[in-house]
Amino acid sequence: MKPYQAIIFDLFNTLVHWNPEKIPTFLWGEKVLKSTNLKTYRELGEYCRLFSFEKYHRACTEVISEITKKKSEENIEISCVERFKTILLQLNVSEPDTLGQLATKLAACHMELLANATTASQTPIQEIKKLKNGYKLGLLSNFDDAQTARRVLKEKKLGPFFSSIIISDEVGIRKPAPDIFSVALNSLEIEARETLFVGDSWEEDIVGAAKFGMDSVWINPNRTSPEERRIKHPFKKNIFCIPSVQKLSKLIEQLT
């Protein structure tokens, strides 16, 4: 008998990975930084005259740090466009039309670079194909630009496998908030106890799913032998660990 009726996947670093070699770089002092900041700064065009790249980069760093902290503490999503609006406001770009247009332009540039830096092997597709006929499949991802996330799914030919796709940007909340897990389960018309969650982030994916009542699989390539194991934890749910999605169907077969 199958222990689960549905499987929900995280997207980035579980099915799709970032290729660091495709992230732009620039020289900052004596360091080479991987960042989209220089590329987005150049997208400002004539507005570059208002402030130097150094000032822009520092504003980006400060705002991203503040927003990352806020998202983590409150489990809310703040869109990429809103982030760039905050950066521009800090740089005294405040005229509403200009602010909105520039923030949208910078976000589009940033997301284009990120989308082009994603890779996906055939392994996740093959694993999902094995599971598609026997389980309801859903996707639940923390990402601040839903359009780009859906573009990546389309380009990597992953989208059609999922009956439900939930991106945090579209609902305004992030894992590990219980409400976003509830949205994902409701969209699949399934209960938590019937669902297995698969992700790479311990706090956002695994702890979040366990607290909501789901068993989970932690994708962690750095964890050593045994290759597949149950994790000791304070929650009353099963947590398994495997090094890659490639091992998922085999793990599930062992549980049936």
Legacy VTK file of the C-alpha trace (Angstrom):
# vtk DataFile Version 3.0
C-alpha trace
ASCII
DATASET POLYDATA
POINTS 256 float
0.000 0.000 0.000
1.299 3.456 -0.895
2.185 5.558 2.171
1.421 8.797 0.282
-1.068 10.072 -2.259
0.799 13.249 -3.210
4.344 14.610 -3.431
5.131 18.334 -3.269
8.513 19.581 -4.495
10.537 22.666 -3.828
11.933 24.158 -7.065
15.324 25.855 -6.740
18.256 23.673 -5.656
15.931 20.680 -5.609
14.827 20.339 -9.245
16.586 23.346 -10.783
20.031 24.574 -9.789
21.938 27.826 -10.050
25.090 27.744 -12.168
27.489 30.155 -10.413
29.602 30.412 -13.554
26.730 32.193 -15.289
26.303 34.862 -12.616
27.931 38.169 -13.706
30.977 39.417 -11.821
32.579 42.767 -11.068
35.653 43.944 -9.209
34.958 45.488 -5.795
38.193 46.640 -4.230
40.398 43.581 -4.417
37.476 41.142 -4.539
35.632 39.679 -7.512
31.931 39.607 -6.635
29.262 37.522 -8.305
26.241 39.791 -8.548
23.815 41.361 -10.998
24.386 44.816 -9.496
26.709 46.214 -12.179
24.402 44.991 -14.953
21.315 46.475 -13.318
23.127 49.749 -12.615
23.866 50.106 -16.318
20.165 49.627 -17.029
19.548 52.965 -15.327
20.866 54.729 -18.426
20.768 58.502 -17.986
19.825 58.082 -14.319
23.337 56.778 -13.618
24.365 60.420 -13.390
22.348 60.769 -10.162
24.620 58.476 -8.133
27.784 56.422 -8.554
27.910 52.666 -8.907
29.592 52.501 -5.509
26.611 54.228 -3.903
24.175 52.024 -5.850
25.964 48.805 -4.849
26.008 49.810 -1.183
22.307 50.630 -1.299
21.564 47.251 -2.897
23.574 45.442 -0.222
21.885 47.283 2.642
18.352 46.885 1.292
18.786 43.207 0.440
20.071 42.554 3.968
17.097 44.359 5.507
14.548 42.659 3.264
16.078 39.215 3.777
15.804 39.704 7.539
12.209 40.931 7.278
11.179 38.009 5.059
12.794 35.530 7.432
11.266 37.018 10.574
7.762 37.526 9.195
7.589 34.722 6.577
6.313 37.204 4.005
7.313 37.581 0.390
8.551 40.904 -0.952
8.655 41.040 -4.717
11.761 41.776 -6.723
10.143 44.955 -8.075
9.402 46.176 -4.547
12.998 45.490 -3.579
14.295 47.687 -6.397
11.770 50.380 -5.499
13.193 50.408 -1.964
16.737 50.634 -3.315
15.845 53.557 -5.580
13.996 55.367 -2.789
17.104 55.077 -0.644
18.963 56.736 -3.533
16.392 59.576 -3.567
14.574 58.490 -6.726
11.047 59.190 -5.544
8.955 60.510 -8.440
6.215 57.813 -8.659
6.215 57.147 -12.417
10.003 57.184 -12.673
10.336 55.003 -9.581
7.911 52.390 -10.897
9.346 52.289 -14.403
12.959 52.037 -13.254
12.214 49.398 -10.600
10.394 47.264 -13.174
13.269 47.663 -15.635
15.912 46.737 -13.060
13.911 43.750 -11.824
13.500 42.479 -15.393
17.256 42.744 -15.994
18.052 41.020 -12.694
15.607 38.188 -13.340
16.793 37.681 -16.916
20.311 37.128 -15.618
19.095 34.729 -12.911
16.923 32.746 -15.309
19.870 32.336 -17.653
21.947 31.020 -14.757
19.614 28.095 -14.012
20.339 24.537 -15.073
18.394 21.284 -14.887
19.647 17.845 -15.779
17.454 15.092 -17.140
17.547 13.377 -13.741
14.688 15.332 -12.116
12.538 14.878 -15.213
13.104 11.126 -15.212
12.301 10.869 -11.511
9.134 12.922 -11.891
8.046 10.787 -14.844
8.387 7.687 -12.661
6.206 9.251 -9.968
3.660 11.102 -12.117
1.372 8.133 -12.775
1.159 7.047 -9.151
0.957 10.335 -7.256
-0.492 13.823 -7.395
2.477 16.139 -7.912
2.682 19.709 -6.699
5.323 22.411 -6.568
5.804 24.967 -3.787
8.606 27.505 -4.142
9.886 30.554 -2.305
10.755 33.016 -5.069
10.204 36.743 -5.391
9.221 36.812 -9.059
6.550 34.315 -10.082
6.820 35.106 -13.788
10.488 34.107 -13.806
9.854 30.950 -11.784
7.179 29.873 -14.257
9.458 30.761 -17.158
12.175 28.505 -15.721
9.664 25.671 -15.298
8.595 26.063 -18.910
12.122 26.263 -20.302
13.257 23.222 -18.297
10.095 21.355 -19.410
9.057 20.651 -15.825
5.770 22.558 -15.615
3.425 20.014 -17.227
4.189 17.392 -14.596
2.594 19.375 -11.770
-1.110 19.546 -10.959
-0.446 22.571 -8.750
2.251 25.261 -8.800
2.428 27.730 -5.897
5.024 30.528 -5.938
5.432 32.682 -2.836
5.401 35.891 -4.897
1.817 35.144 -5.933
0.475 34.581 -2.420
2.614 37.029 -0.418
3.833 34.486 2.134
6.834 32.183 2.275
7.777 28.814 3.651
7.925 27.885 6.487
4.664 29.800 7.151
1.859 27.250 7.697
-0.524 29.194 5.456
1.514 28.584 2.295
1.610 24.832 2.937
-2.153 25.008 3.408
-2.533 26.749 0.030
-0.490 24.004 -1.656
-2.461 21.163 -0.064
-5.821 22.775 -0.807
-4.856 23.211 -4.453
-4.133 19.474 -4.663
-7.227 18.594 -2.597
-5.098 16.435 -0.320
-4.360 16.198 3.409
-0.985 16.709 5.057
-0.758 13.150 6.356
-1.140 11.861 2.783
1.649 14.059 1.426
5.430 13.858 1.138
7.386 17.115 0.822
10.731 17.212 -1.003
13.137 20.131 -0.569
16.692 21.252 0.168
16.219 23.849 2.918
16.133 22.421 6.437
14.245 25.317 8.029
11.969 26.390 5.173
11.159 23.026 3.604
11.760 20.250 6.105
10.931 21.881 9.435
8.066 23.812 7.830
6.546 20.654 6.348
7.020 18.618 9.531
5.342 21.253 11.688
2.424 21.270 9.260
2.055 17.498 9.509
3.881 16.211 6.449
6.620 13.626 6.117
9.518 15.005 4.124
12.669 14.225 2.170
15.688 16.448 2.714
17.835 16.783 -0.410
21.309 17.251 1.047
24.307 16.239 -1.103
26.725 17.123 1.708
25.353 14.616 4.175
27.513 11.504 4.420
26.667 7.829 4.817
24.330 6.144 5.085
23.101 7.560 1.812
19.454 7.381 2.816
18.485 7.675 6.449
15.878 8.887 8.841
16.759 12.107 10.622
16.524 12.414 14.401
14.408 15.448 15.187
11.864 16.757 17.706
8.868 16.482 15.339
6.432 13.606 15.127
6.863 13.123 11.386
9.223 11.034 9.261
12.143 12.934 7.771
14.365 11.157 5.258
17.616 12.336 3.732
19.004 11.607 0.264
21.844 13.257 -1.673
19.821 14.079 -4.798
16.400 13.789 -6.427
17.850 10.890 -8.410
17.394 8.700 -5.312
13.773 9.717 -4.648
11.813 7.029 -6.495
14.025 4.327 -4.993
13.408 5.706 -1.493
9.650 5.792 -2.034
9.670 2.230 -3.368
11.361 1.109 -0.153
8.598 2.754 1.880
5.738 0.943 0.115
LINES 1 257
256 0 1 2 3 4 5 6 7 8 9 10 11 12 13 14 15 16 17 18 19 20 21 22 23 24 25 26 27 28 29 30 31 32 33 34 35 36 37 38 39 40 41 42 43 44 45 46 47 48 49 50 51 52 53 54 55 56 57 58 59 60 61 62 63 64 65 66 67 68 69 70 71 72 73 74 75 76 77 78 79 80 81 82 83 84 85 86 87 88 89 90 91 92 93 94 95 96 97 98 99 100 101 102 103 104 105 106 107 108 109 110 111 112 113 114 115 116 117 118 119 120 121 122 123 124 125 126 127 128 129 130 131 132 133 134 135 136 137 138 139 140 141 142 143 144 145 146 147 148 149 150 151 152 153 154 155 156 157 158 159 160 161 162 163 164 165 166 167 168 169 170 171 172 173 174 175 176 177 178 179 180 181 182 183 184 185 186 187 188 189 190 191 192 193 194 195 196 197 198 199 200 201 202 203 204 205 206 207 208 209 210 211 212 213 214 215 216 217 218 219 220 221 222 223 224 225 226 227 228 229 230 231 232 233 234 235 236 237 238 239 240 241 242 243 244 245 246 247 248 249 250 251 252 253 254 255
